[in-house]
């Protein structure tokens, strides 16, 4: 059997190629979750220091507006692997709810 095609090589039992993950195991990108947590912390700190309506509106726009931090992070969802979208999306919604 191994004559024409060369010797038959078998991997040892339990051996996995380097970088291989078990099926169904897709860890969430910690950088994205860390960024969302930082946005949440920054937003809540900023909101806590505000004592007037115009400043509150400015903070709202800064975090939730068209060019806001959370909006930019939301746009980053397109780069999140399909397997991680659920977890990252839940965190994104958690942050949005905490800020509003």
N, C-alpha and C positions, 0 to 999 in steps of 0.2 A: 504494500500500500504506500509506503513512504519512498519507494524506489524512484518513480518518475517525478514526483513533485517535491522530493526532498524529505527529510525526516519529519515525522509528525511531532508537533510540540504541543504539550498540554500545560495549561496553567495549574499551579497547585490549587487544591480545594480551598475556597474562601478567599482567593486572591481577586482583587479588583484593580482595574487600571487606575493610575494616578488621576485624581480629579473626578473620579466617578462617584456619583451619589446614588443611593438606592432609589428605585422608582417611587414617585409620590413625595419625595423629600425635596422641597424647594424653599430654602431659607430666604426670608425677606431681606432685601438690601438694607442693612443697618444705616447707611448714610442717608437714605431717603427718610426713614423713620426718625432719625436724629434731627434732620432738618425740619421736619414737621413739628417735632417736640420743641425745638428752639423757637420756631415761629409762634407756637402757642404760648410759651413762656414770655417771649418779648411782647406779644400783643396784650396779654393779661397784665403785665407790668405797666405797659404804656397806658392802658385803659384805667388802671387803678390810680394813676397819678393825675388823671384829667379831672378838672372841676368846672368845665364850661362846655357848652354845646358846639361851638365852632371847632374846638380842639378835638372833641369826640368824633365829629364828622371827618376831620383830617386823618385821624387814626384809622377810622373805618375804611376810608379810601386807600390809605397806605397799606392796609393788610388785605382788604377784600375787594378793592377797586380793580379796574381793568388792568392796571400795571402793578397791582399789589403783590406782596410777598406770597400770600397763599394762592393767589391766582396763577402766579408763575410756577409754584409747586404743582398745582393742578395740571398745568400744561405738561409738566414732566411725566405725567401718568402714561403718556404715549410711549415713553422709553422703558417703562417698567415691564418686565417679562409677564406674559399672560398668567403664569402660575402665581404671581405675586400681587396681581391687581386687586384681588379681593381684600387682602390684608392691608395693603397701602391705601386703598380706597376707604376702608373703614377708619383708618387713622386720620385720613384727610377729612372725612366727615366729622370725626370726633373733635378735631381742631376747629373746624368751621363752626360747629355748634358751641364750643366753649367760648369762642370769640364773639359770637352774635348774641 
